[in-house]
Each structure stands twice: as C-alpha cells, then as structure tokens.
Amino acid sequence: MLVLIYRSYLGWSAKMFWEMVIYIIVIVIICQLLENYLRKKYKIKKEGFLYQYVNSVHKDGELTITLLFLFSFVYITYNGYIEVPENIIYYFIILFGFRAFMAWKYERASKKYILTMMTLGLMMIGIGLLPYLEFL
C-alpha cells in the first residue's frame, strides 16, 4: 500500500521506493552508532525514551514550530507551491536546529546539544547526497 502511494505521488517504481527505504535505514543506523559513540565519549546520560524539553520556552517553541508546519503544510501543498517531501525536510531541519539551540543555550553542561547537532548534520548530509544517488 505504501509503495502504491509513493508510486502514484512521486512517480517512483517499487525498486526506487525500496532503495530509498534502505538509504533511510542506513542513515538511521549510522546516526545510532554515532550517537552511542558520542554518548560514551562525552559521558552523556540517556534520560528516557522520548525527547526531554529543556524548559517551558523550549516546549512552547516546538509546539509553535509544529503548528506553523501543519498550517503551512496544508496551505502550501493545497496551493502546490512546494512538494510535500521538501516541506517535511524543512520542518525537521528547523525543529532540530531549534532543539540544538535550546539545549546549547540552557543545558550546555549536559552536552545534549552535541547529539542534536550530530543528528541535524547527518540529516543535512543525507539530504545533500540525495541528488547524487542513482535511484533519484
């Protein structure tokens, strides 16, 4: 079903879709391995499964970013200004950038911002490599 949705929306074949899925899985595995390495190197403790907000400003900021994304997502895709994948990519870049800034600004001693910056960097490298990959 998911393959049919992407095939009809993006014009991808099933092979292209699965190559993209494998690419994303590889990026996630690299991110996880690098995160484990950085946690050991900088002695960063893991605090639960879900992301922990630094303070109420951080929580409200992420809520605002998410609401703006949802409203703009509906408006932009309805009017056809930007393709859906690009809009989602912009959202995650802004969200992780905000998370890294808030962690750096208010919890610098915990060094959590290093992990967020690593995730943001890998995300941007992964996105930057997309035009050079064969399946696109």
VENZIMO-V910335 format. One record per helix or strand. SS is the DSSP state (h for helix, s for strand). FROM is the first residue (numbers start at 0). TO is the last residue. If there is no record, write none. Layout:
BEGIN
ss={SS SS}
from={FROM FROM}
to={TO TO}
END
This chain:
BEGIN
ss={h h h h h h}
from={1 13 55 83 107 111}
to={9 41 78 105 109 131}
END
